[in-house]
Amino acid sequence: MRIQDLKARIIHNSRGEKTIEVIVNKKYKGSAPSGASTGKHEVPCFSSQGISFSVHFINTRMKLVGVSLEEFSDLAVFDPFISEIGGNAVVALQSACLQALSKGNIAPYLSSRLRFPIPLGNCIGGGAHTAFKSTDIQEFLLIPQAKSFVERVRINKKVYDTIGKLTLAKKKTDEGAFVLPKTDEDVFSFLSSLLESRDIPARFGVDMASSQFYSGGKYTYSNFSSLSQRKLFSTQQQIDLVNTWIKEYRLGYVEDPLQEEDFSGFSKVQRKRTLVCGDDLVTTNIGRLHIALKHKSVNSIIVKPNQIGSLVHTKEIVDLCRKKGIQTVISHRSGETMDPLIAHLAAAWHIPYIKTGIFGKEREVKLKELIRLEREYS
């Protein structure tokens, strides 16, 4: 594939924030999302001089017209520019080029055999994803149990709609999850009872995003329970609390149960039948993954291409996780775009889980793309 025409421009993500879109050969588009809850070890989204500089740099200084790319690994040619124009800009550029390489159908281009992930459905949320009074827990996630991807999506949507009808909730987080006038412990009880009483084939889990409410050596909950809204926990008390929730509610997934530097604390979270997942802990960074492996901190990690700023580096960490027996969860961001890239990477790279959300056009486009791929290539 030869780059004959290239244009970068500013668009807006689902939160109305500026991000970057790149168009290659007037047809193939790639764009990058942005997170509200971000780890401090993520690469910068754009140039230190701002997004406009990144766009201008791609359009005028990279001199890409005439460059030929023959295979996925050739995308590494853009990696040296991460420090200059930011991870979002490089991922958008690589995504557009990958679209062009694959003629718009990335997954079957990357792999002759596709596998379809379990969608972790964000149904109730709070924390950094909303300005409304909400739970301290950032996301309550459904884990559907069904053979086909389309059926897994159907289960998540059914539970989501049921929550809306039962609670009459109108407020939503920036990922489309319901914001409920309930405490953390009330939501645990509500969701557990709902799944059990209606015999729904699903478990649930949480993204705690604990770094967001950790300060001064304490985890501070502002909406913990109806008996005591404000609660302060030491590190050991936080570990004990998480382990209690795992046991009591049969949690299948716990993301970032401790703050982003506590590799040792992560290793003490119970994981016999639970995925203990690192997001802010690892930030799709292979160096930090090696530290987590040394401490036996996690048995799963979040994968977000724009955290590391390179699709090639993203593939490297996915491959290492598979080799080491670590489950991977490819994930959207709270400020999403219409780019279906992560859906294709999940299917092609056999990533077992995907976080896309349930509600909103930027979330649904990923789910619909996986349904299409399952229908056409299963």
N, C-alpha and C positions, 0 to 999 in steps of 0.2 A: 504494500500500500504506500503510495507516494502522497505526501501532503501537498495538495495543489492550491488550497485556500484555507486560511485560518483566521478566526476572529474570536476574541475574548470580549465579554461584556458583563456589565453588572445586572443581576436580576435580584429578586427578593425571595427569601425562603418563607416557610409557612408561618414564621413569627413576624414576618414583615421586615426582617433585617436584610441588609445587603449581603449578597454572596456573588460568586462568580460562575458564569457559564462559558464554555468554550465550544465553538462550532467548527468542525473540520470538514473541508470539502463541501461546504454549503448545506450539508445534510445531517451530519452525525454530531449529536450534542452530548456533552457531559457537564455535570454541575456538582457542586459539593455542598453538603449541609453544614450546620454549626450547632454546637451543643450549648445548653444553658448550664448544665452541671458538668463541669470539665475538670479533668485531672491536671495538676500543676506540671506534670511531666509530658503533656501533649506538645507537639510542635506548634509554633504559631500558625494561625489560620492564613494570614496574609503577610505581606511585607511590613516591616516596622514603619514604613512610610505610608501605609494604608492600602486599602483594596484598589483604589484608583491607580496607584503605582504598579501593583501586580498586573492589572489589566493592560496598562500601557506597556509594560515590559514584555508581556507575551505578544502583543500586537506589533511592537516596533523593534525590539532588541534581541529576541530569540532567534530570528532568521530561520524559521522552520519550513517555509515554503520550499519544496524540492527535496526535503528529507524523506527517506524511505524507511519504513518499518515493515519487517517481515514476520515477526512472531511476538508473543507476549513479552518475552524477556527483553526485547528491544526497548520497551517502555522505560527501562532503567536509565536511558539516555537523559531523561528529564530529572532524575533524582538529585543531581548536584545543584539544582535550582531551588530546592526546598528552603534553604536558609535565606535565599534572596527574595522569593516571591510568596513563600508560605505553603503549608501543606494542603490547604483547600485549593489553591491555584494549581498545584501540580497534580492533585488527584482529579480535578475537573479536566485538565488537559489530557491526562492518561485515559480517563474514562471516554472522552470523545474519540481519541485515537483508537482505543480498543473497539469502540462501536464501528469505526471505519474499517478496521482490520477484519472484523467479523461480519461486515455488511449488515449490522443492526441486530445480530442474534448471538450475543456473547457466549452464553452457556454452552451450546453445542459446538461452538468454535474451540472452546477451551477443553472440552471433555467429550469423549464419544459415549460415555455413560453418565447420565445424570441421576442424582439422588435428591430427594426432597425433604427439607428440614421440618422440624416441629416449630410452629410459630408461637412464640411466647407473647401472649396478648395482654397488653397493658389496659386493664379495665377500670381500676380505681387508682387515683394518684394524688400527689401533693408535693410537698418539699419545694425544691427550686423550680419545679415545673408550673407553678401557679402563684399568683399574687393574692389569691383568696385564702382565708383561714382554712387550713387543711390538715391532713395527717403529716407527721414528721417523716413517715415512710414515703419515699418518692414514687414508688410504683408497686402495685399489687398485680401480679402477672399470672394469667391462666396458662396451664400446661395441658393441652388437650391430648387425649389418648384415642387415636384412630389410625387406621392403616394408610389412608390416602391424605394428601395435602389438602385437597378440597374439603374433605370431611373435617379435618382439623380446624380449618378456617370457619366452617359452618358452626362448630361447637363454640368457638370463641365468640362469634357474632351473636349466637343465641344467648349465651350467658351475659354478654354486654347489654343486649336489648332487655333482658330480664331485670338486670340491675337498674336500668333506666326506668322501667315500669314500676318496680317495687319502691324505689326511693323518690321518684319524681324529680330526680336531679336535673338541673339545667346547666350548672357550671361545669366546665371541662378544663383540664390542664392543656398546656400547649402541645401535648401529644394526643389529645382527644379522649383521655381517660376521665371518668366522672370524679368530680370533687364532692365528697359527701360531708355533711355536718356531723361527723363521727370522729371519735378518738382513734388512735392507732389500734388499741386492743379491741375496740368495738368493731372495727373493720375486719380484723382477723376473725372474730367470732361470726360476724355477718356472712363473710364469704365462705367460711368453712361450713356453716349451717346450710347455706344456699346450695352448694355443690352436693352435700350429703343428702339433704332432704329431697332434692329433685333427681337424685341418682344420675348426676351428670358425669360422663366419663372424662374427668379432668382432675388434676391436682392444681395447686397454686403455689406461687413463690413470691419473693419480694426483691426489689432493688432498693436497698436501704440508703445508698449514697451517704454513708455515715460521715464522710469528711465534711459534708455540708453543715452538720450540727455538732462537730467536734471542735473544742477550743479549750485551751488551758488544761489539757490532760483529762477533760471530762466530756462525756456525751450528754448533751442537754436536750431533753425532749420538752416541747412546749404544749403538746396535745396528746399526752401519753394514755390516760384513762379517765373515766368519769369520776373516779375517786381522787385522782391526783394528776392534774393536767401537766404540771411542770415536774420533771424528774431529772436528776443528775446521776450519771453512772460512771464509775471508774472503768478502766479497761477490762478488768476481770469481771466486774458486774455486767458490762456489755456482752462479753462472751457468754456468761451464764444466761443472760436474758435471751440472746439469740438461740442458744441451745435449747432453752425451754420452749421457745416458739416453734422451733423445728420439730420437737417431739410432740408438743400438744396439738399442732395443726398439720402435722405430716407434710411440712414444706418440702417441695421437690427442688427448690432453687432459692439460693440466697446470694445476692450480689452485693459486694462492698459492705459486709457486715461490720467492718472496722475501718478506721481512717487509712489514708492512702500510703502511709509509710510503715504500717504495722504488719510486716511479713510474718513475724512470730505469732501475733495474735490471731491472724487468719488460720494458722495451722491448728489452733485449738477449737475451731468450730466443727461440730459434729457433721460427718459427711457420708455416713454409711449408705443412706438412700437419698442423699441430697447433693445437688451441685453447689459447691461453694465457689463462687465466681468472682474473679478480679477484673474490675474495669479501671477505676482510678489507680488501683494498685499496680497495674501492668501497662496500661495505655498503649496497647498494641506494639510495645517496645521489646525487642528480643533480649536486650540486656536485662531489663527488669524481669522478664519471664525467667531468665536463668537464676536470678535471685530468688524468685518465688519457688522454682523447682528445688533449689538448695534447701529452702526452709520447709518444703512440703506445704506451702501456703494454700494452694488451691487445687481443685480437680477440674476446673473450667475457667476460661477467660473470655472476656468480651473482645471482639474484633471490630475495630472502626478504622477504615482506611485513612480517613483524614486526621486521626490521632497521630499517625506516624508519617503521613504525607506521601505515601508511595504504595501503589498497588503491588509492586514487586516485593517490597519489604513485607507487605501484608501477607502475600503468598508464602514467604519464608517462615513467618511465625505460625501460620496455619499448618505448614508441613512439619515444623518442629513439634507442635502440639500433638499432631497425630502420632509421631514417632514416640513421644513420651507418654502417651495415654491421657492427654489433657483434652477435655471436650471444648469445642469452640462454639461461640455464639456471635454470629455476625449481626451488627446492630445499626439501626437508623440513628439519627440525632433528633433532638427536640425541634430544631429549626430545619425542617426537611425540604427537599425539592422533589420534582417529578422524575428524577433520574432513577431508573429501576436497577442500577448497577448491582446493589448488594443481593438482589434476588438471583441474578445470574451467577454471581460468585458463590452463593450458598449451594446452588444446584451443581455447578461445575466442580467445585472443590470439595464436595461432600461434607459440607459444614452441617453438623447435626441440628443446630438450633438457629432461629432467626428472630430478632426483635424488630418488629415493624410498626407496632401499634395495631389498633383495630378500626378506628374511626378517622376519617379525613382523607381527602383525595391523594395527598402525598404519601400516606400510609397504604391506602388501598391499591395504589398503582403497583406496589411491590408484590402484594398478595395476588393480584390479578395476573401479574406476569408469571408467577410461579404456578398458578392454576393453568395458565396457557401452556407453559412448558411441560407440566405433568401430562396434560391432555395430548400434546403432540409428540412427546418423546418417551413416554412410559411404555 
